[in-house]
Amino acid sequence: MKIIKLFDSQFSEVVQLIKKAHFNALRSVNQELIELYWQIGRYISIRVESEEWGKGVVTQLAVHLQENIPDSTGYSSQNLWRMKQFYEAYREYPKLSTLLRELSWSSHLHIISKTKTIEEKEFYLRLTVQEKYSVRELERQIDSGLFERVVLSMEKVPTSLTQKHPNAPEVFKDVYILDFLNLSEAHSENDLSKGIVSNLKNFILEFGKDFAFVGQEYRIQVGKNDYFIDLLFFHRGLRCLVMFELKIDDFKPEYLGKLNFYLEALNRDIRKPDENPSVGIILCKSKDDEVVEYALSRNLSPAMIAEYKIKLIPKKVLQEKLHEYYLLGESSAMKER
């Protein structure tokens, strides 16, 4: 029996070698394909911009390719124009050349068609590689306005949190989209908690793949009393416990006292010696930013007040808010000069 188990272990190593080789082979093929599409896009762009070619010539090229390379796909007139668009989107940004070859063509098509600025494009390029997004996951993040929400959240991460965790602005957001829970407007905290646990894959996609689920209604004991944390996670990047208190109403300052109590209990009794200080998130249905600012101004614990939405925020609304944010930043910079 022990010999069989030993062989099983060794056989698994061979399986992993094969899987790794398959992955590397597919990755190499994808990189060659993206490089080819880049070169074709460049070729077409140069000739169209010099007015040597018109739209009709690209259509003729598509027909010519289909006749001369009949076994190949992906060279329709529409896709050839997309290659041109792909090249023109990044030709002035050579620093992204290596990154571009890490994504599939389908992922590139979503980014090109659904983003406007190079900053937004680069954001999704890097995130797709970092988080290993599938095409569907990437599409969901773009549609939920992740870029806009991350930028708008940057200055809302409290100092008490960034002092303990400098990378917190890259991890936590001011607004989270929980449309995948399919909650009604009249949902309860129990509905919210159960919905999250039942949809952990989507929840972690929204919050970040470094979140690992620890428990629901996580019990802590202080004195002779038991207390229960709504949701507890561990964040691998920050190397700390992250607790969530769920509230289906407006944020109230008194919620912070309970959160700080739970954080103290986690740090004293649950946190391991090699882990960083625990983080607390109060996830509310809505909040007044001024009330939040006052409540957190003297708070020393690494905590954040975030808002959740049960429906997608129209991307146009987020883009308008981001535009206002940039204008405000420019105005402040002008005053400082």
C-alpha positions as CSV (number, residue, x, y, z in Angstrom):
1,M,0.0,0.0,0.0
2,K,2.8,2.4,0.9
3,I,4.6,1.6,-2.4
4,I,1.4,2.4,-4.3
5,K,1.1,5.7,-2.5
6,L,4.8,6.5,-3.2
7,F,4.2,5.8,-6.9
8,D,1.0,8.0,-6.8
9,S,3.1,10.9,-5.5
10,Q,5.8,10.4,-8.1
11,F,3.2,10.0,-10.9
12,S,1.6,13.3,-9.8
13,E,4.9,15.0,-10.3
14,V,5.0,13.7,-13.9
15,V,1.5,15.0,-14.4
16,Q,2.6,18.4,-13.2
17,L,5.5,18.4,-15.6
18,I,3.2,17.6,-18.5
19,K,0.7,20.3,-17.5
20,K,3.5,22.8,-17.1
21,A,4.8,22.0,-20.6
22,H,1.3,22.2,-22.1
23,F,0.8,25.6,-20.5
24,N,4.2,26.9,-21.7
25,A,3.5,25.6,-25.2
26,L,0.1,27.4,-25.3
27,R,1.6,30.5,-23.9
28,S,4.3,30.5,-26.5
29,V,1.7,30.0,-29.3
30,N,-0.4,32.9,-27.9
31,Q,2.7,35.2,-27.7
32,E,3.5,34.4,-31.4
33,L,-0.1,35.0,-32.4
34,I,-0.2,38.4,-30.6
35,E,3.1,39.4,-32.2
36,L,1.7,38.4,-35.6
37,Y,-1.5,40.4,-35.1
38,W,0.7,43.4,-34.0
39,Q,2.8,43.2,-37.2
40,I,-0.3,42.8,-39.4
41,G,-1.9,45.8,-37.7
42,R,1.2,47.8,-38.1
43,Y,1.4,46.9,-41.8
44,I,-2.2,47.9,-42.4
45,S,-2.0,51.1,-40.3
46,I,1.0,52.5,-42.2
47,R,-0.6,51.9,-45.5
48,V,-4.0,53.3,-44.5
49,E,-2.5,56.4,-42.9
50,S,-0.4,57.1,-46.0
51,E,-3.6,56.8,-48.0
52,E,-2.0,54.0,-50.0
53,W,-4.8,51.7,-48.9
54,G,-8.6,52.4,-48.5
55,K,-11.2,50.3,-46.7
56,G,-11.8,48.3,-49.9
57,V,-8.1,47.2,-50.0
58,V,-8.4,45.7,-46.5
59,T,-11.4,43.7,-47.6
60,Q,-9.5,42.5,-50.7
61,L,-6.6,41.5,-48.3
62,A,-9.0,39.4,-46.2
63,V,-10.3,37.6,-49.3
64,H,-6.7,37.0,-50.6
65,L,-5.7,35.5,-47.2
66,Q,-8.6,33.2,-47.1
67,E,-7.8,32.0,-50.6
68,N,-4.1,31.5,-50.1
69,I,-4.2,30.3,-46.5
70,P,-7.6,28.4,-46.5
71,D,-6.9,26.5,-43.2
72,S,-6.3,29.6,-41.2
73,T,-9.0,31.5,-39.3
74,G,-9.0,35.0,-37.8
75,Y,-8.3,37.0,-40.9
76,S,-11.7,38.4,-41.7
77,S,-11.9,42.0,-42.8
78,Q,-13.4,42.9,-39.4
79,N,-10.5,41.2,-37.5
80,L,-7.9,42.8,-39.7
81,W,-9.3,46.2,-38.8
82,R,-9.2,45.2,-35.1
83,M,-5.5,44.4,-35.6
84,K,-4.9,47.9,-36.9
85,Q,-6.8,49.3,-33.9
86,F,-4.7,47.1,-31.6
87,Y,-1.5,48.4,-33.0
88,E,-2.6,52.0,-33.0
89,A,-3.8,51.8,-29.3
90,Y,-0.3,50.8,-28.0
91,R,2.2,51.9,-30.7
92,E,3.4,54.9,-28.6
93,Y,3.8,52.8,-25.4
94,P,6.7,50.4,-26.0
95,K,7.0,49.7,-22.3
96,L,3.8,47.6,-22.6
97,S,5.0,45.4,-25.5
98,T,6.0,42.5,-23.2
99,L,2.7,42.7,-21.3
100,L,0.6,42.7,-24.4
101,R,1.9,39.3,-25.4
102,E,0.7,37.8,-22.1
103,L,-3.0,38.3,-22.9
104,S,-5.3,36.3,-25.3
105,W,-6.7,38.0,-28.4
106,S,-10.2,37.8,-26.9
107,S,-9.1,39.7,-23.8
108,H,-7.4,42.3,-26.0
109,L,-10.6,42.8,-27.9
110,H,-12.6,43.5,-24.7
111,I,-10.0,46.0,-23.5
112,I,-9.8,47.8,-26.8
113,S,-13.5,48.1,-27.3
114,K,-14.5,49.0,-23.8
115,T,-11.8,51.4,-22.5
116,K,-10.9,54.9,-23.5
117,T,-7.6,56.1,-22.0
118,I,-4.2,54.4,-22.0
119,E,-4.3,54.5,-18.2
120,E,-7.4,52.4,-18.2
121,K,-6.1,50.0,-20.8
122,E,-2.8,49.5,-18.9
123,F,-4.8,49.0,-15.6
124,Y,-6.8,46.1,-17.1
125,L,-3.7,44.6,-18.9
126,R,-1.7,44.4,-15.7
127,L,-4.7,43.2,-13.6
128,T,-5.6,40.4,-16.1
129,V,-2.0,39.0,-15.9
130,Q,-1.7,39.5,-12.2
131,E,-5.1,38.0,-11.3
132,K,-5.1,35.5,-14.2
133,Y,-8.5,36.6,-15.3
134,S,-10.5,34.5,-17.8
135,V,-12.2,36.5,-20.6
136,R,-15.5,36.4,-18.8
137,E,-13.9,37.6,-15.5
138,L,-12.2,40.5,-17.3
139,E,-15.4,41.5,-19.0
140,R,-17.2,41.6,-15.7
141,Q,-14.6,43.8,-14.2
142,I,-14.7,46.3,-17.1
143,D,-18.5,46.4,-17.1
144,S,-18.5,47.0,-13.3
145,G,-16.2,50.0,-13.7
146,L,-13.4,48.6,-11.7
147,F,-10.9,51.1,-12.9
148,E,-13.0,54.1,-12.1
149,R,-13.9,52.6,-8.6
150,V,-10.2,51.9,-7.8
151,V,-9.1,55.4,-8.8
152,L,-12.0,57.1,-6.9
153,S,-11.2,55.0,-3.8
154,M,-7.5,55.9,-3.6
155,E,-7.8,59.0,-1.4
156,K,-10.6,57.5,0.7
157,V,-8.5,54.8,2.3
158,P,-7.9,56.1,5.9
159,T,-4.4,57.0,7.2
160,S,-4.9,54.5,10.1
161,L,-5.1,51.7,7.5
162,T,-2.3,52.8,5.2
163,Q,0.1,53.3,8.2
164,K,-0.2,49.6,9.0
165,H,-0.6,48.5,5.4
166,P,0.9,50.8,2.8
167,N,-0.5,48.7,0.0
168,A,-4.1,49.0,1.2
169,P,-5.2,51.5,-1.5
170,E,-4.4,48.8,-4.1
171,V,-6.5,46.3,-2.2
172,F,-9.6,48.0,-0.8
173,K,-12.3,50.0,-2.6
174,D,-14.8,52.5,-1.5
175,V,-17.6,50.9,-3.4
176,Y,-18.2,47.2,-4.1
177,I,-20.6,45.8,-6.7
178,L,-22.5,42.7,-5.4
179,D,-24.9,42.3,-8.3
180,F,-24.2,38.6,-8.6
181,L,-26.0,38.1,-5.3
182,N,-29.4,38.9,-7.0
183,L,-30.7,40.5,-3.8
184,S,-34.0,42.3,-3.6
185,E,-34.0,45.9,-2.2
186,A,-35.6,44.6,1.0
187,H,-32.8,42.1,1.9
188,S,-31.6,41.3,5.4
189,E,-28.1,41.1,6.8
190,N,-28.6,37.4,6.9
191,D,-29.5,37.4,3.2
192,L,-26.4,39.4,2.5
193,S,-24.1,37.2,4.5
194,K,-25.5,33.9,3.1
195,G,-25.4,35.3,-0.4
196,I,-21.7,36.1,-0.1
197,V,-20.8,32.7,1.3
198,S,-22.9,31.0,-1.4
199,N,-21.1,33.0,-4.1
200,L,-17.6,33.1,-2.8
201,K,-16.0,32.7,-6.2
202,N,-17.7,35.9,-7.5
203,F,-17.2,37.7,-4.2
204,I,-13.5,37.0,-4.3
205,L,-13.4,38.1,-7.9
206,E,-14.9,41.5,-6.8
207,F,-12.7,41.9,-3.8
208,G,-9.5,40.4,-5.1
209,K,-8.1,36.9,-5.5
210,D,-5.7,37.2,-2.6
211,F,-8.7,36.9,-0.2
212,A,-9.0,33.4,1.3
213,F,-12.2,32.6,3.2
214,V,-11.8,31.7,6.9
215,G,-15.4,31.6,8.3
216,Q,-18.9,33.0,8.6
217,E,-20.2,34.1,12.0
218,Y,-16.7,33.5,13.3
219,R,-16.8,33.0,17.0
220,I,-14.4,34.9,19.3
221,Q,-14.5,34.7,23.1
222,V,-13.8,37.6,25.4
223,G,-14.2,37.1,29.1
224,K,-17.2,34.8,29.5
225,N,-19.0,36.1,26.4
226,D,-19.1,34.8,22.8
227,Y,-19.1,37.3,19.9
228,F,-19.5,36.6,16.2
229,I,-17.8,38.3,13.3
230,D,-20.0,38.3,10.2
231,L,-17.3,37.3,7.8
232,L,-13.6,36.6,8.2
233,F,-11.0,36.3,5.5
234,F,-7.2,36.1,5.2
235,H,-5.4,38.3,2.7
236,R,-2.3,36.7,1.3
237,G,-0.8,39.9,0.0
238,L,-1.2,41.9,3.2
239,R,-0.6,38.8,5.3
240,C,-3.4,39.6,7.7
241,L,-6.9,38.7,8.8
242,V,-9.6,40.9,7.2
243,M,-13.0,41.0,9.0
244,F,-16.2,42.2,7.5
245,E,-19.2,43.6,9.5
246,L,-22.3,43.8,7.2
247,K,-24.8,46.6,7.6
248,I,-27.9,46.9,5.4
249,D,-28.5,50.6,6.4
250,D,-26.5,53.9,6.5
251,F,-23.2,53.9,8.3
252,K,-23.5,55.0,11.9
253,P,-20.5,56.1,14.0
254,E,-21.3,53.6,16.8
255,Y,-20.6,50.7,14.4
256,L,-16.9,51.6,14.6
257,G,-16.7,50.9,18.3
258,K,-17.9,47.3,17.8
259,L,-15.4,46.9,14.9
260,N,-12.5,48.1,17.0
261,F,-13.5,45.7,19.8
262,Y,-13.5,42.8,17.3
263,L,-10.1,43.8,15.8
264,E,-8.6,43.9,19.3
265,A,-9.8,40.4,20.0
266,L,-8.5,39.1,16.7
267,N,-5.1,40.7,17.2
268,R,-4.8,39.4,20.8
269,D,-6.2,35.9,20.5
270,I,-6.4,34.8,16.9
271,R,-3.6,36.5,14.9
272,K,-0.4,34.4,14.5
273,P,3.0,35.9,15.5
274,D,4.1,36.2,11.8
275,E,0.9,37.9,10.6
276,N,0.4,41.7,10.3
277,P,-2.3,43.6,12.2
278,S,-5.9,42.6,11.3
279,V,-8.0,44.9,9.2
280,G,-11.7,45.7,9.7
281,I,-14.2,46.6,7.0
282,I,-17.7,47.9,7.7
283,L,-19.7,47.1,4.5
284,C,-22.8,49.4,4.5
285,K,-25.6,49.8,2.1
286,S,-24.9,53.5,2.0
287,K,-22.8,56.1,3.8
288,D,-22.3,59.9,4.2
289,D,-18.6,60.6,3.4
290,E,-18.5,63.5,5.9
291,V,-19.8,61.3,8.7
292,V,-17.3,58.7,7.8
293,E,-14.5,61.2,7.8
294,Y,-15.5,62.5,11.3
295,A,-15.8,58.9,12.7
296,L,-12.4,57.8,11.4
297,S,-10.5,61.0,12.2
298,R,-9.4,59.8,15.7
299,N,-9.6,56.1,15.0
300,L,-6.3,54.3,15.4
301,S,-7.3,50.9,14.2
302,P,-6.7,49.8,10.5
303,A,-10.4,50.1,9.5
304,M,-12.4,51.2,6.4
305,I,-16.0,52.1,5.7
306,A,-17.1,50.8,2.3
307,E,-20.4,50.8,0.5
308,Y,-22.0,48.0,-1.5
309,K,-24.4,48.1,-4.4
310,I,-26.7,45.3,-5.4
311,K,-26.8,46.5,-9.0
312,L,-24.2,47.6,-11.5
313,I,-23.5,51.4,-11.4
314,P,-23.8,52.7,-15.0
315,K,-20.2,53.0,-16.4
316,K,-21.1,56.5,-17.7
317,V,-21.9,57.6,-14.1
318,L,-18.5,56.4,-12.9
319,Q,-16.7,58.0,-15.8
320,E,-18.4,61.4,-15.0
321,K,-17.3,61.0,-11.3
322,L,-13.8,60.2,-12.4
323,H,-13.8,63.2,-14.7
324,E,-14.9,65.5,-11.8
325,Y,-12.2,63.9,-9.6
326,Y,-9.5,64.7,-12.2
327,L,-10.8,68.3,-12.6
328,L,-10.7,68.8,-8.8
329,G,-7.1,67.5,-8.8
330,E,-6.1,69.9,-11.5
331,S,-7.8,72.8,-9.7
332,S,-6.0,71.9,-6.4
333,A,-2.7,71.7,-8.3
334,M,-3.2,75.2,-9.8
335,K,-3.9,76.7,-6.4
336,E,-0.7,75.3,-5.0
337,R,1.4,76.9,-7.7
